[in-house]
Amino acid sequence: MDEFEAIRPYSDAEVPGVLQRLLNDDAFLGVLARFRFPRLARPLGWLLRPFIARRLRCQLGQNPSVNSLQKRIERYLDRTVEQATDGISYSGMERLDPEQAYLFLANHRDIVMDPAFVNYAIFHRGMRTPRIAIGDNLLQKPFVSDLMRLNKSFIVHRSLTGRREKLAAYQVLSAYINHSIREDRESVWIAQAEGRAKDGNDRTDSAILKMMHMSRKDERFTEALAALHPVPVSISYEYDPCDQAKARELYIRATTGSYVKARGEDDASIALGITGYKGRVHIHFSAPLEQIPDDARQLATLLDQQILQGYRLFPVHYLAYALWQHQEPALQVPAAEALFSQAEVARASQEWERRLNACPVEYRTWLIQQYAMPVRNQYRVKAGLPL
């Protein structure tokens, strides 16, 4: 039996069987019906579901593969880019060798769109798209797990509670990531920390780096990580569609000490993250790291520096920083008007004012922080100050 059976993406040979399962899944077809025909889905769902299943069978053809599915997904992503952004740009891709497999370590703001935009950039570069790490907390419905694994996702077991079970799961995960990059020559995308940086404070969790080494204890840390060819990736959104929800969560955590997600909250975040307005999006690929420190915390600091330096700051970030109560005068952060055109600042001011007015007063401190924190962090790195 395949030692990675429970977590790995599906292979081409498995695609027809998984698709057949999906096309017989009423829950999956119901979601597609509500997405495609929102007004008709409730009264005529019984009629729309078989119609959608037949249409998908025709569209997918006789011999569907992972690659053909990704090409179809890319069309939908093109539509998302057109409808929900003001354009996506990339930088640093010339540093990547199309023949090399990499470990892409990225900051994390959106559940679905972070890896989707990285995939989008790599796909248009003509490179093989990476395998994507996704937490099992997001795979509560069987059809969601099938969909993600069809799209080159592999599962990170975060819901385990026992220490022994967690260690065993991380050992398998470590072995899979190493096998993927070293043996299969397939790149991997993983976030720099578990969960989204809801406060805008992008930091690498050294525990993730230690996990990469767990299955390679016969090698020094520096050698094991160097063999994965880590690439820091900076994902920058001008506007976060989920910023209001994140501000609410941060406020509740700060005032009560905890936050319990409502049923379906992750699903709502996924939907809003995909369809909500993002303004401009920029993806920056730093040079692959060649000099790896022999310590996970030192490597985490290096990754932080690279990711924060590559983060693109938009006018809204400077407007938020100007309102932030935790400004650091020693950083000498310029005003937005000194860096961007008058028209650009005017547009950003109008959108920022709209977001502030839509945010309950008690949450606004947390909304401001989300946009101001990247400014503080980037200017600290530029000044050579600790984060």
SEVEXSE-910587 format. One record per residue (C-alpha): residue number from 1; residue in one letter; x, y, z. Coordinates in steps of 0.1 Angstrom, whole numbers. Example, Ala and Ser with C-alpha at 12.3 -4.5 7.8 and 13.67 -1.06 7.14 Angstrom:
<nodes>
<1, A, <123, -45, 78>>,
<2, S, <137, -11, 71>>,
</nodes>
This chain:
<nodes>
<1, M, <0, 0, 0>>,
<2, D, <11, 35, -8>>,
<3, E, <25, 50, 24>>,
<4, F, <11, 84, 14>>,
<5, E, <-23, 71, 3>>,
<6, A, <-43, 90, 29>>,
<7, I, <-28, 125, 21>>,
<8, R, <-15, 126, -14>>,
<9, P, <-32, 142, -45>>,
<10, Y, <-50, 119, -69>>,
<11, S, <-31, 105, -99>>,
<12, D, <-42, 106, -135>>,
<13, A, <-53, 70, -132>>,
<14, E, <-77, 79, -104>>,
<15, V, <-93, 109, -120>>,
<16, P, <-121, 91, -139>>,
<17, G, <-133, 72, -108>>,
<18, V, <-132, 103, -86>>,
<19, L, <-150, 124, -112>>,
<20, Q, <-177, 97, -115>>,
<21, R, <-181, 99, -77>>,
<22, L, <-184, 136, -78>>,
<23, L, <-209, 136, -106>>,
<24, N, <-231, 113, -85>>,
<25, D, <-228, 135, -54>>,
<26, D, <-260, 155, -48>>,
<27, A, <-242, 178, -23>>,
<28, F, <-215, 187, -49>>,
<29, L, <-240, 192, -77>>,
<30, G, <-262, 213, -54>>,
<31, V, <-233, 236, -48>>,
<32, L, <-227, 240, -85>>,
<33, A, <-264, 246, -91>>,
<34, R, <-264, 274, -65>>,
<35, F, <-233, 289, -80>>,
<36, R, <-244, 288, -116>>,
<37, F, <-282, 293, -111>>,
<38, P, <-287, 311, -78>>,
<39, R, <-323, 319, -83>>,
<40, L, <-334, 286, -97>>,
<41, A, <-314, 263, -75>>,
<42, R, <-338, 261, -47>>,
<43, P, <-371, 254, -66>>,
<44, L, <-356, 235, -95>>,
<45, G, <-325, 219, -79>>,
<46, W, <-339, 184, -87>>,
<47, L, <-339, 193, -124>>,
<48, L, <-306, 213, -125>>,
<49, R, <-284, 187, -108>>,
<50, P, <-286, 160, -135>>,
<51, F, <-284, 187, -162>>,
<52, I, <-251, 200, -146>>,
<53, A, <-238, 164, -143>>,
<54, R, <-244, 157, -180>>,
<55, R, <-228, 189, -191>>,
<56, L, <-197, 183, -169>>,
<57, R, <-193, 148, -184>>,
<58, C, <-193, 163, -219>>,
<59, Q, <-169, 191, -210>>,
<60, L, <-144, 168, -193>>,
<61, G, <-142, 144, -222>>,
<62, Q, <-133, 107, -223>>,
<63, N, <-99, 107, -207>>,
<64, P, <-96, 135, -182>>,
<65, S, <-63, 140, -164>>,
<66, V, <-50, 162, -136>>,
<67, N, <-34, 185, -162>>,
<68, S, <-66, 188, -183>>,
<69, L, <-86, 196, -152>>,
<70, Q, <-61, 223, -142>>,
<71, K, <-64, 239, -176>>,
<72, R, <-102, 240, -172>>,
<73, I, <-98, 255, -137>>,
<74, E, <-74, 281, -151>>,
<75, R, <-103, 294, -173>>,
<76, Y, <-124, 300, -142>>,
<77, L, <-94, 316, -124>>,
<78, D, <-90, 340, -154>>,
<79, R, <-127, 350, -149>>,
<80, T, <-120, 355, -112>>,
<81, V, <-90, 377, -120>>,
<82, E, <-111, 398, -144>>,
<83, Q, <-141, 402, -121>>,
<84, A, <-127, 404, -86>>,
<85, T, <-93, 421, -91>>,
<86, D, <-79, 451, -109>>,
<87, G, <-52, 429, -123>>,
<88, I, <-25, 405, -111>>,
<89, S, <13, 411, -115>>,
<90, Y, <43, 390, -108>>,
<91, S, <80, 396, -101>>,
<92, G, <111, 374, -96>>,
<93, M, <99, 345, -118>>,
<94, E, <130, 348, -139>>,
<95, R, <149, 334, -109>>,
<96, L, <131, 300, -112>>,
<97, D, <144, 271, -133>>,
<98, P, <115, 254, -151>>,
<99, E, <133, 221, -147>>,
<100, Q, <137, 224, -109>>,
<101, A, <113, 214, -81>>,
<102, Y, <109, 239, -53>>,
<103, L, <94, 244, -19>>,
<104, F, <74, 275, -22>>,
<105, L, <69, 291, 13>>,
<106, A, <44, 319, 13>>,
<107, N, <27, 343, 36>>,
<108, H, <-10, 334, 41>>,
<109, R, <-40, 357, 38>>,
<110, D, <-66, 338, 19>>,
<111, I, <-76, 301, 22>>,
<112, V, <-81, 294, -15>>,
<113, M, <-67, 323, -35>>,
<114, D, <-32, 324, -20>>,
<115, P, <-22, 290, -36>>,
<116, A, <-45, 297, -66>>,
<117, F, <-26, 329, -75>>,
<118, V, <8, 313, -70>>,
<119, N, <-4, 284, -93>>,
<120, Y, <-17, 310, -118>>,
<121, A, <17, 327, -120>>,
<122, I, <36, 294, -123>>,
<123, F, <11, 280, -149>>,
<124, H, <16, 311, -171>>,
<125, R, <53, 308, -167>>,
<126, G, <50, 274, -184>>,
<127, M, <61, 255, -153>>,
<128, R, <45, 225, -136>>,
<129, T, <21, 238, -109>>,
<130, P, <30, 228, -73>>,
<131, R, <13, 204, -50>>,
<132, I, <-7, 223, -24>>,
<133, A, <-8, 218, 13>>,
<134, I, <-43, 221, 27>>,
<135, G, <-56, 216, 63>>,
<136, D, <-81, 188, 69>>,
<137, N, <-102, 213, 88>>,
<138, L, <-113, 227, 54>>,
<139, L, <-123, 193, 41>>,
<140, Q, <-154, 185, 61>>,
<141, K, <-174, 175, 31>>,
<142, P, <-162, 144, 11>>,
<143, F, <-167, 162, -22>>,
<144, V, <-144, 191, -11>>,
<145, S, <-116, 167, -3>>,
<146, D, <-121, 150, -37>>,
<147, L, <-120, 184, -55>>,
<148, M, <-89, 196, -37>>,
<149, R, <-70, 163, -42>>,
<150, L, <-79, 164, -79>>,
<151, N, <-63, 199, -80>>,
<152, K, <-29, 186, -67>>,
<153, S, <-37, 193, -30>>,
<154, F, <-23, 171, -2>>,
<155, I, <-38, 169, 32>>,
<156, V, <-23, 183, 64>>,
<157, H, <-39, 166, 94>>,
<158, R, <-45, 195, 118>>,
<159, S, <-76, 182, 136>>,
<160, L, <-57, 154, 155>>,
<161, T, <-55, 159, 192>>,
<162, G, <-33, 132, 206>>,
<163, R, <4, 139, 207>>,
<164, R, <14, 105, 194>>,
<165, E, <-11, 108, 165>>,
<166, K, <2, 143, 156>>,
<167, L, <38, 132, 156>>,
<168, A, <30, 102, 133>>,
<169, A, <10, 125, 110>>,
<170, Y, <38, 151, 108>>,
<171, Q, <63, 123, 101>>,
<172, V, <43, 112, 71>>,
<173, L, <38, 148, 60>>,
<174, S, <75, 154, 62>>,
<175, A, <83, 123, 42>>,
<176, Y, <57, 132, 16>>,
<177, I, <70, 167, 10>>,
<178, N, <106, 154, 8>>,
<179, H, <95, 126, -16>>,
<180, S, <76, 150, -38>>,
<181, I, <104, 174, -43>>,
<182, R, <134, 150, -42>>,
<183, E, <120, 119, -59>>,
<184, D, <89, 130, -79>>,
<185, R, <105, 163, -89>>,
<186, E, <72, 180, -81>>,
<187, S, <72, 214, -64>>,
<188, V, <52, 220, -32>>,
<189, W, <34, 251, -19>>,
<190, I, <29, 255, 18>>,
<191, A, <20, 286, 40>>,
<192, Q, <47, 300, 63>>,
<193, A, <24, 294, 93>>,
<194, E, <-8, 275, 101>>,
<195, G, <-38, 297, 96>>,
<196, R, <-42, 331, 79>>,
<197, A, <-23, 361, 93>>,
<198, K, <-55, 379, 102>>,
<199, D, <-37, 408, 118>>,
<200, G, <-15, 414, 88>>,
<201, N, <16, 402, 107>>,
<202, D, <33, 377, 84>>,
<203, R, <56, 355, 103>>,
<204, T, <72, 321, 96>>,
<205, D, <65, 293, 122>>,
<206, S, <98, 275, 128>>,
<207, A, <78, 244, 137>>,
<208, I, <69, 240, 100>>,
<209, L, <106, 241, 91>>,
<210, K, <114, 215, 118>>,
<211, M, <86, 193, 104>>,
<212, M, <104, 193, 70>>,
<213, H, <134, 178, 87>>,
<214, M, <116, 151, 107>>,
<215, S, <119, 124, 81>>,
<216, R, <155, 132, 73>>,
<217, K, <172, 130, 106>>,
<218, D, <202, 113, 90>>,
<219, E, <210, 147, 75>>,
<220, R, <218, 180, 91>>,
<221, F, <190, 205, 91>>,
<222, T, <208, 228, 67>>,
<223, E, <214, 199, 42>>,
<224, A, <178, 186, 44>>,
<225, L, <163, 220, 38>>,
<226, A, <187, 230, 11>>,
<227, A, <177, 199, -8>>,
<228, L, <141, 212, -10>>,
<229, H, <152, 245, -27>>,
<230, P, <130, 268, -6>>,
<231, V, <116, 299, -23>>,
<232, P, <101, 327, -2>>,
<233, V, <69, 340, -19>>,
<234, S, <52, 372, -10>>,
<235, I, <14, 375, -18>>,
<236, S, <1, 410, -17>>,
<237, Y, <-36, 420, -19>>,
<238, E, <-45, 457, -22>>,
<239, Y, <-78, 449, -4>>,
<240, D, <-88, 418, 16>>,
<241, P, <-124, 408, 9>>,
<242, C, <-125, 392, 44>>,
<243, D, <-110, 422, 63>>,
<244, Q, <-143, 430, 81>>,
<245, A, <-147, 394, 93>>,
<246, K, <-111, 393, 104>>,
<247, A, <-114, 425, 123>>,
<248, R, <-145, 412, 141>>,
<249, E, <-127, 380, 150>>,
<250, L, <-96, 399, 163>>,
<251, Y, <-118, 422, 184>>,
<252, I, <-137, 392, 200>>,
<253, R, <-104, 374, 207>>,
<254, A, <-90, 405, 223>>,
<255, T, <-120, 412, 245>>,
<256, T, <-130, 377, 255>>,
<257, G, <-98, 357, 252>>,
<258, S, <-111, 332, 226>>,
<259, Y, <-131, 329, 194>>,
<260, V, <-153, 300, 183>>,
<261, K, <-161, 297, 146>>,
<262, A, <-197, 295, 136>>,
<263, R, <-209, 265, 116>>,
<264, G, <-201, 272, 79>>,
<265, E, <-178, 301, 87>>,
<266, D, <-148, 286, 67>>,
<267, D, <-171, 280, 38>>,
<268, A, <-183, 316, 39>>,
<269, S, <-146, 328, 40>>,
<270, I, <-137, 307, 11>>,
<271, A, <-166, 320, -10>>,
<272, L, <-160, 356, -1>>,
<273, G, <-122, 352, -7>>,
<274, I, <-128, 340, -42>>,
<275, T, <-155, 364, -53>>,
<276, G, <-148, 395, -32>>,
<277, Y, <-130, 426, -46>>,
<278, K, <-93, 425, -41>>,
<279, G, <-80, 455, -60>>,
<280, R, <-46, 448, -74>>,
<281, V, <-27, 416, -65>>,
<282, H, <10, 411, -67>>,
<283, I, <30, 378, -64>>,
<284, H, <68, 381, -57>>,
<285, F, <91, 352, -59>>,
<286, S, <124, 357, -41>>,
<287, A, <156, 339, -52>>,
<288, P, <158, 303, -40>>,
<289, L, <176, 302, -7>>,
<290, E, <211, 287, -11>>,
<291, Q, <227, 294, 23>>,
<292, I, <205, 277, 48>>,
<293, P, <212, 283, 85>>,
<294, D, <216, 252, 106>>,
<295, D, <188, 263, 129>>,
<296, A, <150, 265, 122>>,
<297, R, <145, 298, 140>>,
<298, Q, <173, 315, 121>>,
<299, L, <158, 302, 88>>,
<300, A, <124, 315, 99>>,
<301, T, <139, 349, 104>>,
<302, L, <156, 348, 70>>,
<303, L, <123, 338, 53>>,
<304, D, <105, 366, 71>>,
<305, Q, <130, 391, 58>>,
<306, Q, <126, 379, 23>>,
<307, I, <88, 377, 23>>,
<308, L, <84, 411, 39>>,
<309, Q, <109, 427, 15>>,
<310, G, <90, 413, -14>>,
<311, Y, <56, 424, -2>>,
<312, R, <41, 451, -24>>,
<313, L, <27, 480, -4>>,
<314, F, <-3, 498, -20>>,
<315, P, <-15, 533, -11>>,
<316, V, <-42, 519, 13>>,
<317, H, <-14, 504, 35>>,
<318, Y, <2, 539, 40>>,
<319, L, <-33, 554, 46>>,
<320, A, <-39, 529, 73>>,
<321, Y, <-5, 533, 88>>,
<322, A, <-12, 571, 91>>,
<323, L, <-42, 562, 113>>,
<324, W, <-25, 535, 133>>,
<325, Q, <-19, 541, 170>>,
<326, H, <13, 521, 170>>,
<327, Q, <33, 541, 145>>,
<328, E, <71, 541, 150>>,
<329, P, <85, 575, 143>>,
<330, A, <121, 561, 140>>,
<331, L, <111, 542, 109>>,
<332, Q, <104, 574, 90>>,
<333, V, <75, 560, 69>>,
<334, P, <65, 585, 42>>,
<335, A, <30, 595, 35>>,
<336, A, <11, 579, 6>>,
<337, E, <11, 612, -13>>,
<338, A, <49, 611, -14>>,
<339, L, <50, 577, -32>>,
<340, F, <20, 575, -54>>,
<341, S, <2, 597, -79>>,
<342, Q, <-26, 620, -67>>,
<343, A, <-52, 601, -87>>,
<344, E, <-40, 568, -72>>,
<345, V, <-41, 581, -36>>,
<346, A, <-76, 597, -43>>,
<347, R, <-90, 563, -54>>,
<348, A, <-75, 545, -25>>,
<349, S, <-88, 571, 0>>,
<350, Q, <-123, 567, -13>>,
<351, E, <-122, 529, -10>>,
<352, W, <-105, 530, 24>>,
<353, E, <-131, 555, 37>>,
<354, R, <-158, 532, 25>>,
<355, R, <-143, 502, 43>>,
<356, L, <-138, 522, 75>>,
<357, N, <-174, 534, 74>>,
<358, A, <-187, 499, 69>>,
<359, C, <-168, 486, 99>>,
<360, P, <-183, 489, 134>>,
<361, V, <-164, 514, 155>>,
<362, E, <-153, 489, 180>>,
<363, Y, <-136, 468, 153>>,
<364, R, <-118, 496, 134>>,
<365, T, <-86, 494, 154>>,
<366, W, <-82, 458, 141>>,
<367, L, <-92, 467, 105>>,
<368, I, <-65, 495, 105>>,
<369, Q, <-39, 471, 120>>,
<370, Q, <-44, 445, 91>>,
<371, Y, <-34, 471, 66>>,
<372, A, <-8, 490, 87>>,
<373, M, <12, 461, 100>>,
<374, P, <29, 452, 66>>,
<375, V, <42, 488, 64>>,
<376, R, <57, 486, 99>>,
<377, N, <72, 452, 92>>,
<378, Q, <87, 461, 58>>,
<379, Y, <103, 493, 71>>,
<380, R, <117, 475, 101>>,
<381, V, <134, 450, 77>>,
<382, K, <147, 479, 56>>,
<383, A, <161, 496, 87>>,
<384, G, <178, 464, 99>>,
<385, L, <157, 462, 130>>,
<386, P, <143, 431, 146>>,
<387, L, <107, 422, 139>>,
</nodes>
